[in-house]
Amino acid sequence: MKDLKQRLGFGTILVTAMVGLFLLDKSTLPGAAMIVFGLLALLAQNELYTMLKNSGMAARQAVGLFFGAVTLLNAWFAWVPVGGLIIGLIVGYLVLEVLSRQVENAPARIGSTLLGWLCVPLMLSSVIHIRLTDPVDGWEWVMLLVVGCKAGDSSAYLVGSAMGKHKLIPEVSPNKSWEGAIASVLGALFGGYVVASWAFGGQIEAATWIPAILVTNLGAQFGDLAESLLKRGCKTKDSATAVPAFGGSFDMVDSFLVAAPALYGYLALTLYSA
């Protein structure tokens, strides 16, 4: 009950702040939400590095965070193609490791450094790509992404806590249930309807936004499970304790890890492929 009250209290504050930020992004300061999201991505990456270090897999944290910042900035400014950026940074990093001559724990160090970068800022840079996908609808699609993830998260938590009996993947996340997963889909669909009616002004067809919200929600659930897999592998409950009942930045953005690339891929393949 205490955890639920904290979630409701801090959740209300976070939702209010998020709505204000997105309204600022749309009307006064385009890109404001992306700046905040980019900072959250780097904080989440740093928390993952801390978890890996505590489990004996120390990474080159500064290098990884530099790569993360470059990746997020490149998503906004489009300096070079994403594929070229990834190859260039990996090649540069491997050269750096060779020149360092540090043979001990090299596989773990290299793997951890690349994992933190590829798994967090690279995946989350898809949010920026969605924002820039269309000068008119990019903002609306990011709204759909956020609502699809967070409405699903909240619905899954409330229903799963109250009546979750059938475990989803207990080896990865013991508390998640099939009841919560179904509630997540239904909550996301309701949230998607609100966004379609409000943000899109009812100018988007159900045949467009319903598949988008389903892709987003499925990605969000797997993103949440992916973070749970990493945390359990590192023997950690929460990535940090910045926000009571919610955890750290990684816990707050985990659902976007798969949802953002999934939605961006859906948009690229269906609406903007021509």
PEBELTA-V856383 format. One line per field, one symbol per residue. phi: phi as a letter, one per 20 degrees, with the letter a starting at -180 (. if undefined). psi: psi as a letter, one per 20 degrees, with the letter a starting at -180 (. if undefined). burial: 1 if it has 16 or more other C-alpha atoms within 10 Angstrom, else 0. A space follows every 10 residues. Layout:
BEGIN
phi = ???
psi = ???
burial = ???
END
This chain:
BEGIN
phi = .fffffffff ffffffffff ffffffddcg ngffffffff ffffffffff ffffencfde ffffffgfff fffffeelfc gggfffffff gffffgffff mefflggfff fffffffffd ffffffffff gegbfeegff ffgfffffff ffgfffffff febfcdfecf febfeecfff ffffffffff fffffffefe mmedfffeff gfffffffff ffffffffff fffelcecfa cfdgmdndff fedgffgdff ffffffffed edff
psi = gghggggggh gggggghggg ghhghhhgnp ighhgghggh ghggghhghg ggghjjmprn gggghggggg gghhhgilgq qgghgggggg ghghgggghh knhpkggggg ggghghghhf hggiihgghg hjgphgiggh hhggggghgh hggggggggh hhjohoqfmh hgnhiqrhgh gghggghhgg hhggghhfgi kjjpqhighg hghggggghg hhgghghggg ghhjlpgqha kgopihbahh hhjhhighgg hgggggghhg hjh.
burial = 0000001001 1000000000 1110100000 1111101101 1111111111 1110001111 1001101111 1111110000 0000110010 0010001000 0000000011 0111111111 1111111111 1110000111 1111111111 1111111011 1001001100 0110111111 1111111111 1111110011 0000000011 0111111111 1111111101 1001000111 0010110111 1111111111 1111111000 0000
END
